[in-house]
Amino acid sequence: MAKKSRTTARLLVALTAVAMLSACAPGQVEGQGSSAAPTAVKSVDPAEFAGKTLNYVYFTDGPDAEATAQLISNFEEKYKVKVNLETLPYKDLVTSVQARLSGGNAPDVVRLTGLTDFRDDLLDLRGYLGADYAKEFLPGPVVGATGKDGKMLAVPSDLTLNGPFVNVDMFKKAGVSLPDPEKPWTWTEMIDAATKVQKATGSQYAFAMDKSGHRLSTILNQYGTALVANGKAELDVEKAKKALTPLIEMMGDNRMPRDFWLGSGSRYAGANEIFLAQDAPVYLSGNWQVGQFAKNAKFEWAAAPNPCADNCGGFPGGKYMAALKEGKNPALAAEFIRFMNTAENQETFIKAGGFLPTRKDLAEKGVAYPARQSDMDVFLKDLARTPDLGYAANSDPAFAGSATELVNAVSDVVGGKKDLSTAVSDLQKKTQSLVEELDQ
């Protein structure tokens, strides 16, 4: 279950729709602490920032660290300020920031994967960046950055998207056509193609995927349902059964690795080594694997568009930049977030990290990545196909706990403990309980 806020679980409110009005230079509006939408933004002279210090708590995915340091240096030079960059291991970030908040030593800005742990502690950026600022970003990612009464509690700074990879060499050897990025497979077509390649090449499996509730949610989303969204339990039992049936069947006849799924309890396990060993021609993971495969794969491979059922597209993840209300320099924090997410600077950051853009302009014009452009373009195309339901699901406070229960439900079926109907019905009840617990 998602970890509760340091205040109380009742503060984990449902996400609401974004209603934004007009952008201005950084500044603080009178009445910032109220829930009412700001009506004006008081301009400030950027020269007023000179000599101030900003504290930014950050975790790195790896290659983004150097780009972040350079962008910070540019910000320091432009505004004559000092940014203290504190890079923490991701596993320590939440507890560290919570401890600093409790000790009255809040950082100004923090990088987050979700707002659940700090929702009541975050600054409403509308009074500093203008109520229209959110319109610069894709609507889906903005859902996860939006709080009660339309508050803009963070800026979505980068995106990831789940999606499949194919072993091109194995497909060619089997004489099986690759999917058209403009016309994605259906789920049936993908499974049939993978099965043909398995039989023709003698590979151990046809299909592999990470053991992850996030990855399983990709399939739920494609079949038109989700675990949770907008503070509600959303799981449609019949749609979930249709979504999960292909996986259960493939693990039943060894087209998908059954022992891998059952081998680590409810813990995450990546199936990338299975794909790299050429033991499966199709692998469902996400765009973060592109850099790793470029370095480590000894065969020709490619990203493929997500298969379609009721919907096409993948399931999103990503990061946010947020300012804390108790930080010492809120106007500077807001301007730092704005600066880091201009079109130019966000493009620099996501190119370095292999991420996808959250800005509308970048998504529309595309991003020139330093390597594997065609593969990243597949993910960019799928980004446009991804339903908003996935964003609402991923950012819901009850998603993490529900995703663990989803993994357990599949494991119960594969391990023979429950039939699929019972497992999905039980899952629906558990997600409802998690939503109710967080709403108390």
Buried (B, 14 or more C-beta within 10 A) or exposed (E): BBBBBBEEBEBBBBBBEBEBBBBBBBBBBEEBEEEEBBEBBBEBEBEEBEEBEBBBBBBBBEBBBEBBBBBBEBBBEEBEBEBEBBBBEEEEBBEBBBEBBEEEEBBBBBBBBBBBBBBBBBBBBBBBBBBBBBBBBBEBBBBBBBBBEBBBBBBBBBBBBBBBBBBBBBBEEBEBEEBEBEEBBEBEBBBBBBBBBBEBBEBBBBBBBBBBBBBBBBBBBBBBBBBBBBBBBBBBEEBBBBBBBBBBEBBEEEBBBBEBBBEEEEEBBBBBEBBBEBBBBBBBBBBBBBBBBEEEBEEEBBBBBBBBBEBBBBBBBBBBBBBBBBBBBBBBBBBBBBBBBBBEBBBBBBBBBBBBBBBBEBBEEEBEBEEBEEBBBBBBBBBEBBBBBBBBBBBBBBBBBBBBBBBBBBBBBBEEEBEBEEBBBBBBEBBBBBBEBBBE
